[in-house]
C-alpha cells in the first residue's frame, strides 16, 4: 500500500509455474478422454457409450481451447490479465463434466 509500484514488478517463475500447471491439467484431461474412448470402444459399443464418448471429446476440446488461450497469455513477457470469470467457469465445468462422463463409462 504506501506507494509500492508494480511497474518494476519481477514476476519470477510464477507465470512459468502457472503455464506448466495448465499444461499438466490439459494432459490429465487428454488422458481421461483417451481412456473414455478406449473404454467405450472396447468390446462393442452401444449408442449410449458412443454418445458419452463423443461428449468427452467435445468437453476435452472445450477445455483445451480455454487452456491454450491462457497458456498463450502467460507466454507473453508482459503481466497477463486475470482469467475472465466466464473462462474460469468454462474450464472448471469442462473438467468436472469430463470426469463425470469418463466415470460413467467405467461404471
C-alpha positions in Angstrom: 0.0 0.0 0.0 2.1 3.1 0.8 3.2 3.8 -2.8 4.6 0.4 -3.9 4.7 0.5 -7.7 4.0 -2.6 -9.8 5.7 -1.1 -12.9 9.0 -2.7 -11.9 7.4 -6.0 -10.9 9.5 -9.1 -11.1 7.1 -12.0 -11.6 9.9 -14.5 -11.0 8.8 -18.0 -12.1 5.1 -17.6 -11.2 3.9 -17.3 -14.9 6.0 -20.3 -15.8 4.6 -22.4 -13.0 1.1 -21.4 -13.9 1.7 -22.2 -17.5 3.0 -25.6 -16.6 0.0 -26.3 -14.3 -2.3 -25.5 -17.3 -0.3 -28.0 -19.4 -0.4 -30.7 -16.8 -4.2 -30.3 -16.4 -4.6 -30.4 -20.1 -2.6 -33.6 -20.3 -4.7 -35.1 -17.5 -7.9 -34.2 -19.4 -6.4 -35.8 -22.6 -5.7 -39.0 -20.7 -9.2 -39.1 -19.4 -10.7 -38.5 -22.9 -8.4 -41.2 -24.4 -9.4 -43.7 -21.6 -13.0 -42.8 -22.2 -12.7 -43.6 -25.9 -10.8 -46.8 -25.2 -13.5 -47.9 -22.7 -16.4 -47.0 -24.9 -14.9 -48.8 -27.9 -13.7 -51.9 -26.1 -15.8 -55.0 -26.8 -18.5 -53.4 -28.8 -20.0 -50.0 -28.1 -23.6 -49.2 -27.5 -25.2 -46.0 -28.8 -25.1 -44.5 -25.3 -21.4 -45.3 -24.8 -20.6 -43.7 -28.2 -22.6 -40.6 -27.3 -20.9 -40.2 -23.9 -17.5 -40.8 -25.6 -18.2 -38.1 -28.1 -19.3 -35.8 -25.3 -16.0 -36.5 -23.5 -14.1 -35.5 -26.7 -16.1 -32.3 -27.1 -15.5 -31.4 -23.4 -11.8 -32.0 -23.8 -11.7 -29.7 -26.8 -13.5 -27.0 -24.9 -11.1 -27.3 -22.0 -8.1 -27.3 -24.5 -9.4 -24.1 -26.1 -9.5 -22.3 -22.7 -6.2 -23.7 -21.6 -4.5 -22.8 -24.8 -5.8 -19.3 -24.6 -4.4 -18.9 -21.1 -1.1 -20.5 -21.9 -0.6 -18.1 -24.7 -1.5 -15.2 -22.4 1.1 -16.4 -19.9 3.8 -16.9 -22.5 4.0 -13.2 -23.3 6.6 -11.3 -21.4 4.0 -8.9 -20.0 1.9 -9.3 -17.0 -1.1 -11.3 -18.0 -4.6 -10.1 -17.4 -6.7 -12.0 -14.8 -8.5 -15.0 -16.1 -12.0 -13.9 -17.1 -14.7 -15.4 -14.9 -16.5 -17.0 -17.9 -13.3 -18.7 -19.0 -12.6 -20.0 -15.5 -16.1 -21.2 -15.2 -15.9 -22.9 -18.6 -12.6 -24.6 -17.7 -14.0 -25.8 -14.4 -17.3 -27.1 -15.9 -15.4 -28.9 -18.7 -13.1 -30.6 -16.3 -15.8 -31.7 -13.9 -18.1 -32.8 -16.8 -15.3 -34.7 -18.5 -14.5 -36.5 -15.2 -18.2 -37.4 -14.8 -18.5 -38.7 -18.3 -15.4 -40.8 -18.1 -16.6 -42.2 -14.7 -20.0 -43.0 -16.3 -18.2 -45.1 -19.0 -16.2 -47.0 -16.4 -19.2 -47.9 -14.3 
